Amino acid sequence: MPFRLQGFQSALRGQTGLLRNQQRRWAQVHDVRFLASHHDPKYVLDKYRAKLDQKAKEEGHESVESLKEAYDEKIQDLRRKASTVATPEPSAPTPTAPGTPKAFQPPPPPQESKTTKAARSVSGDSSPVKPLSTYLDVEKIRELPAKEIEALWRLRHADNGHAISAAIPIDTYKRIVAAARQNPQFILPLPRPQTPEEAQQTPEGATGTAADIHFLQWGFHPPAEGSTPTASNSHASTVIFTNLGAYKMHGAFAQPHTTITHHLDLADKGLVLMHGQIVPDGGVSAPEATWLVSCVQRFYDFEGQASGRKSELVRMFTRGDVENFKVEELLEESERLQ
């Protein structure tokens, strides 16, 4: 079926022209749909009549109608109070010619949760990122060769089935971050086997592979409190991954299933240490989350692995290039990485 992102907040609203009929035959990407139910008021009244009768007797009324009359004044008063707050009317959509795709705006930056704000106000920490010293004795390992630091870092997380770790060369990280600052949001497909229902819809001769779409967002923060103060430790960066269906439903308040953090404490040693955390029961396995994380470098290292069409797809997504950004090509590029 066609892949659509119209619920993707304002990012891709109405962009069926961008994504319709671009589905590669081997991939079926699922959308999230909603069903609204409507009931006759008489049905609702009959359903709760017993409780209403009991409420009327408790308050000394002879009937439900008498109870409704008694509460009518309160209801009207609440309506009057509510009406004092002016609600801006939505602006009328700009008419467009039939078949003309509408331009879309990038999604708004993710909103910080109340829990994070509260924790930060208590700790006084200007960064939501844990310092590298939470995981390692930075001063002790600073004197070690880069190869040994990388081995210790991976060993530190080896027993955690919900953790991902990597050591990134500083030059590679700088290239990735330069692209990420200009293109902080993107979507990535996660290949998976077809379900029996999907297999029945697959044209004869097509391969039995499907894909789920995930939304990634970069964030840049001050160095964490307690981190090693060096000239190269200028910031900490994070990438959060959210299932697109969840993002379409909850927007900026959707629960990410994977978060990765880049620590620059040892950048003067030529390394950036990456730590990722996978939410248990978040909908993705450790190998799947690892695949998505690996795709970040493959799509964002514009002067390295992402040179060519992959970097162009990222740029077109940021620009909202509805004519040239094709999900079919995104799926093809991802398939080549397997």
GUKEVEX-936461 format. One record per residue (C-alpha): residue number from 0; residue in one letter; z negated, y, x negated. Coordinates in pm, whole numbers, plus 50000, padded with zeros to 5 digits. Layout:
<nodes>
pos/code/zz/yy/xx
NUM/A/Z/Y/X
...
</nodes>
This chain:
<nodes>
pos/code/zz/yy/xx
0/M/50000/50000/50000
1/P/50046/50361/49879
2/F/49763/50510/49675
3/R/49621/50835/49808
4/L/49347/51067/49685
5/Q/49324/51309/49978
6/G/48948/51264/50006
7/F/48901/51351/49640
8/Q/48733/51680/49740
9/S/48963/51976/49682
10/A/49112/51815/49372
11/L/49385/51619/49542
12/R/49347/51728/49904
13/G/49666/51670/50093
14/Q/49850/51536/49792
15/T/50015/51240/49959
16/G/50337/51373/49814
17/L/50191/51329/49465
18/L/50075/50972/49504
19/R/50258/50823/49801
20/N/50490/50534/49722
21/Q/50414/50547/49351
22/Q/50225/50218/49360
23/R/50351/49973/49106
24/R/50416/49638/49267
25/W/50154/49456/49063
26/A/49875/49699/49153
27/Q/49706/49757/49485
28/V/49451/50040/49484
29/H/49215/50058/49778
30/D/49137/50370/49973
31/V/48817/50447/50166
32/R/48856/50504/50537
33/F/48613/50601/50809
34/L/48588/50506/51175
35/A/48422/50751/51413
36/S/48274/50618/51738
37/H/48229/50828/52050
38/H/48017/50741/52353
39/D/48001/50876/52706
40/P/47682/51088/52751
41/K/47606/50883/53066
42/Y/47611/50567/52855
43/V/47359/50719/52613
44/L/47134/50835/52900
45/D/47137/50491/53062
46/K/47064/50324/52730
47/Y/46748/50527/52668
48/R/46637/50580/53029
49/A/46330/50357/52992
50/K/46203/50558/52696
51/L/46279/50886/52873
52/D/46089/50772/53182
53/Q/45790/50684/52966
54/K/45807/51023/52789
55/A/45824/51204/53124
56/K/45514/51022/53255
57/E/45321/51094/52934
58/E/45386/51466/52976
59/G/45309/51468/53350
60/H/45663/51496/53485
61/E/45783/51315/53794
62/S/46130/51234/53662
63/V/46362/51257/53365
64/E/46536/51553/53528
65/S/46205/51739/53540
66/L/46152/51661/53172
67/K/46497/51796/53087
68/E/46427/52119/53275
69/A/46099/52162/53088
70/Y/46273/52125/52751
71/D/46575/52333/52847
72/E/46405/52660/52750
73/K/46312/52523/52405
74/I/46666/52399/52350
75/Q/46818/52734/52444
76/D/46574/52913/52212
77/L/46672/52689/51920
78/R/47040/52751/51992
79/R/46985/53127/51990
80/K/46807/53108/51655
81/A/47080/52892/51508
82/S/47348/53132/51626
83/T/47196/53418/51425
84/V/47329/53263/51104
85/A/47694/53353/51074
86/T/47913/53061/50980
87/P/48232/53161/50801
88/E/48540/53026/50969
89/P/48770/52816/50753
90/S/49076/53000/50639
91/A/49397/52899/50807
92/P/49612/52670/50593
93/T/49920/52827/50442
94/P/50231/52697/50619
95/T/50448/52480/50400
96/A/50789/52337/50451
97/P/50797/51976/50572
98/G/50785/51731/50283
99/T/50670/51997/50034
100/P/50363/51878/49836
101/K/50071/52122/49831
102/A/49930/52241/49502
103/F/49581/52116/49429
104/Q/49288/52266/49243
105/P/49073/52075/48992
106/P/48745/51946/49140
107/P/48438/52166/49092
108/P/48205/52081/48803
109/P/47947/51813/48890
110/Q/47631/51960/49038
111/E/47302/51889/48869
112/S/47066/51686/49084
113/K/46729/51821/49194
114/T/46559/51543/48996
115/T/46727/51650/48672
116/K/46643/52015/48734
117/A/46280/51933/48802
118/A/46249/51717/48491
119/R/46404/51987/48279
120/S/46175/52259/48415
121/V/45871/52046/48332
122/S/45983/51949/47982
123/G/46139/52284/47897
124/D/46434/52092/47754
125/S/46760/52287/47758
126/S/46965/51966/47735
127/P/46961/51666/47972
128/V/47045/51437/47680
129/K/46789/51217/47504
130/P/46773/51283/47128
131/L/46906/51023/46887
132/S/46550/50980/46756
133/T/46475/50802/47085
134/Y/46671/50507/46948
135/L/46655/50535/46567
136/D/46448/50687/46288
137/V/46714/50940/46198
138/E/46557/51059/45873
139/K/46527/50704/45738
140/I/46881/50597/45817
141/R/47035/50924/45698
142/E/47032/50800/45339
143/L/47215/50477/45424
144/P/47591/50427/45385
145/A/47800/50484/45699
146/K/47880/50113/45734
147/E/47511/50021/45742
148/I/47433/50296/45992
149/E/47706/50166/46221
150/A/47572/49810/46193
151/L/47215/49920/46269
152/W/47334/50123/46568
153/R/47516/49829/46721
154/L/47224/49597/46647
155/R/46988/49841/46819
156/H/47166/49782/47153
157/A/47279/49422/47104
158/D/47014/49271/47334
159/N/47072/49518/47619
160/G/47326/49377/47863
161/H/47362/49718/48030
162/A/47429/49917/47711
163/I/47745/50011/47522
164/S/47743/50145/47167
165/A/47997/50262/46912
166/A/48026/50465/46594
167/I/48317/50710/46606
168/P/48466/50873/46294
169/I/48397/51246/46310
170/D/48765/51342/46276
171/T/48858/51119/46571
172/Y/48573/51265/46778
173/K/48684/51622/46705
174/R/49036/51545/46827
175/I/48904/51381/47145
176/V/48663/51667/47220
177/A/48932/51930/47165
178/A/49137/51760/47437
179/A/48834/51704/47661
180/R/48734/52072/47664
181/Q/49078/52156/47801
182/N/49096/51852/48032
183/P/48739/51770/48144
184/Q/48836/51542/48434
185/F/49073/51250/48475
186/I/49121/50920/48658
187/L/49150/50573/48504
188/P/49263/50246/48662
189/L/49052/49933/48610
190/P/49271/49620/48640
191/R/49128/49324/48831
192/P/49256/49003/48995
193/Q/49397/49028/49346
194/T/49197/48914/49645
195/P/49356/48648/49872
196/E/49435/48917/50130
197/E/49609/49132/49867
198/A/49802/48832/49736
199/Q/49951/48778/50081
200/Q/50087/49135/50077
201/T/50230/49110/49725
202/P/50610/49085/49720
203/E/50751/48759/49592
204/G/50789/48758/49215
205/A/50524/49025/49149
206/T/50226/48947/48928
207/G/49887/48896/49092
208/T/49702/49195/48948
209/A/49534/49484/49128
210/A/49344/49792/49010
211/D/49050/50006/49117
212/I/49054/50376/49031
213/H/48761/50547/48857
214/F/48695/50918/48806
215/L/48562/51050/48473
216/Q/48399/51385/48399
217/W/48311/51532/48061
218/G/48002/51744/48006
219/F/47895/51952/47705
220/H/47529/52035/47638
221/P/47311/52200/47376
222/P/47165/51962/47117
223/A/46873/51768/47262
224/E/46521/51889/47194
225/G/46395/51712/46885
226/S/46741/51635/46751
227/T/46817/51682/46383
228/P/46906/52049/46316
229/T/47226/52055/46109
230/A/47530/52280/46106
231/S/47751/51998/46237
232/N/47510/51905/46519
233/S/47635/52183/46745
234/H/47627/52005/47080
235/A/47596/51676/47265
236/S/47867/51552/47498
237/T/47858/51312/47790
238/V/48115/51131/48002
239/I/48023/50996/48344
240/F/48231/50739/48531
241/T/48224/50711/48910
242/N/48416/50481/49140
243/L/48676/50698/49312
244/G/48580/50565/49655
245/A/48218/50675/49598
246/Y/48331/51015/49471
247/K/48551/51067/49775
248/M/48257/50986/50001
249/H/47977/51179/49824
250/G/48156/51431/49604
251/A/47949/51574/49319
252/F/47645/51381/49444
253/A/47810/51040/49397
254/Q/47615/50796/49182
255/P/47793/50732/48848
256/H/47801/50368/48741
257/T/47834/50439/48368
258/T/47727/50729/48146
259/I/47803/50766/47776
260/T/47650/51017/47533
261/H/47780/51127/47193
262/H/47514/51217/46932
263/L/47618/51442/46642
264/D/47296/51416/46436
265/L/47481/51221/46166
266/A/47810/51407/46186
267/D/47759/51522/45827
268/K/47777/51152/45736
269/G/48116/51131/45905
270/L/47986/50947/46215
271/V/47925/51027/46581
272/L/47705/50767/46748
273/M/47795/50686/47108
274/H/47549/50528/47351
275/G/47648/50416/47700
276/Q/47432/50302/47988
277/I/47563/50092/48278
278/V/47378/50115/48609
279/P/47266/49766/48722
280/D/47442/49666/49044
281/G/47658/49976/49006
282/G/47977/49790/49091
283/V/48113/49730/48739
284/S/48031/49466/48480
285/A/47963/49536/48113
286/P/48316/49428/48006
287/E/48469/49648/48278
288/A/48262/49950/48175
289/T/48352/49886/47812
290/W/48721/49884/47908
291/L/48690/50222/48081
292/V/48504/50371/47784
293/S/48770/50245/47543
294/C/49036/50413/47756
295/V/48877/50753/47690
296/Q/48991/50750/47328
297/R/49325/50597/47421
298/F/49402/50880/47664
299/Y/49221/51173/47496
300/D/49306/51131/47127
301/F/49616/51346/47168
302/E/49701/51344/46797
303/G/49625/50974/46759
304/Q/49629/50685/47007
305/A/49703/50913/47303
306/S/50012/51077/47158
307/G/50311/51060/47387
308/R/50302/50986/47757
309/K/49927/50921/47785
310/S/49835/51271/47671
311/E/50101/51418/47899
312/L/49950/51240/48199
313/V/49610/51394/48121
314/R/49759/51741/48090
315/M/49959/51704/48411
316/F/49649/51592/48601
317/T/49465/51903/48482
318/R/49755/52132/48575
319/G/49797/51972/48914
320/D/50158/51887/48839
321/V/50239/51711/49166
322/E/50602/51659/49077
323/N/50555/51479/48746
324/F/50210/51316/48756
325/K/50274/50965/48884
326/V/50007/50703/48937
327/E/50271/50439/48873
328/E/50307/50564/48516
329/L/49929/50578/48472
330/L/49909/50213/48574
331/E/50192/50123/48338
332/E/50025/50296/48043
333/S/49696/50122/48120
334/E/49868/49784/48141
335/R/50003/49830/47788
336/L/49646/49866/47658
337/Q/49543/49516/47765
</nodes>
